[in-house]
Amino acid sequence: MSTLRYMTWMAGAVVAAGLAGCADKSADSTGGPVAPAAAAQSADQQLTTLVEAYWDKYLELNPLQATLNGDYRFNNRLENNISPEYLAKSRELESEYLKKLGAIKADQLGTQARLSYDIFRRDRMENIEGFSYQAELLPVDQFGNEVTFFAQLSATGLHPFRNVKDYEDWLSRVHDYVAWIDQSIVNMRAGVNKDIVQPRVLMERTLPQIAALTGGDPKASVYYKGIAAMPADASAADRKRIEEAFEKAIKDEIWPANERLLNYIRDEYLPKTRATVGLNALPMGDRWYAYRARVFTTTDKSPDEIHRIGLAEVTRIRGEMEKVMAQTGFQGDFKAFLAMLRSDPRFYYTKPEDLIEGYRALKEQATTASLELFNIAPKADFEVRPVEAFREKSASSAAYQPATEDGSRPGVFYANTYDLKSRPKYQMQSIFLHEAIPGHHFQLTIAQEVGTLPRFRKFAYYGAYIEGWGLYSESLGYEMGFYKDPYDHFGALSAEIWRAARLVLDTGLHSKGWTREKAIEYLTANTAIGPSDAVAEVERYIAIPGQALSYKMGELKFKELRARAQKAQGARFDVKEFHRQLLIDGALPLDVLDAKIDRWLKTPAGG
């Protein structure tokens, strides 16, 4: 997933809330009846009004999120979401609307509105708890920092460049970007005083990223790329003015700000960073990590429980991998087989463009194969692109950026072409199924395209659902005609054990005192992940504690629900309709999803 600014340290701030058209009086997407009583309609309308008001205030406070959603009303601003003023306003907003929600009689709501009420209340309470932890004192790491994010915003179309106003909006955003950078230095100094600092290794990885985006020829900078999209009808005077303004903003504002941050981290902060890597090494760290585990899994399972689940899953999948290894006829042990996979040139492309073309071919195959399992599909398309050079060294193997709701920007499947020896062909199928079809592209885009779906359910980030769906989608490859070659099958199992290992690694790092080196050793011993990916992945887990728990915990729930539906429906089980039920209501917390499927199974349509 992208939108890194909203899924890293501010984990409690689940993208929330809006309820446009929440009360569909003619039908309930779960198949249940919708109460027509006047009292229910009145309560529904109260909820709609309340959450619509919240949504507008939320977007005004978070203009970048509005842009990413395709709402361009606030395109001239970036929020300083680590400043004391912002945090106070954000907390006030959450508390205000939780209190207002209490005035609505939940027992008078219609079925869909009650679902939205419960989720909205849950989000507000979770976000308020998140303010107990001082995530703002750790604003920069190699996986999510404002320097690389603003470069992406400027160079990849996340900030639109359609007319003269869009260019002026970007120039205005530069001022806010500089304010954020300066605030981050203030916050890190405060963190040093409170012993809340980043692990040294993360800052060592961050410094080259900032340095690569500082200095040189302004017109060759990624920040200048928007000029190439200048509309043809722009006047010569506007074109000249904007070009000069961009060049000046880069030289006089962006680069000096980047340099200030670079110098501070290198000269002052780095010597004060810590040798430990776990969140539990920080003040309130154990409690903080348990909170993040709840946020990212949407369960109440403790880190210790999750660790045990991970160990059991690694053992189970490892057994399956050894069976597939035997099918290849390889003579040697598991470690030798992994070494062969990492070194045999037949499993790797030698040209970046060939990797990209390989993914484009998978797009065609998956589009056709998905028709066997789905009676719902996105209308919006997506493109396959390489990860940008300025972030490829620390980026994951692939990621998906959703299209805007209005379709003005397509979705993007990003494939990392850096270090092709860490991008084996036998892992491409599972990666594509996860990130694109029927994974994130289906789930995220369908949620945006359902006209009656509340906005907070269109854009919500529930890691266990979203990443769990991605991993569940990988398992659908067996039914879609993928993984026929034993090496591709092994690759799929390797991808699955990788996610199971994440449960072990993340909890090991942040609650059991594991070192970075122990985590890397565990990952390479149990998966076919290449050396570069293993290092990048472990350092990612260090940077965003808890996020890695989402995948396997969510996938296990999806598989549990499918088994439950098959048992309840028997021969009547329709996998296409089951998948529709999983997707049609957008991302949901796992407990809410469980209750929804139970209700569906009890209706005439589902039972």
Beta strands, then each sheet from edge to edge (+ up, - down):
strand 1: 382-386
strand 2: 398-401
strand 3: 411-415
sheet 1: 1+ 3+ 2-
end
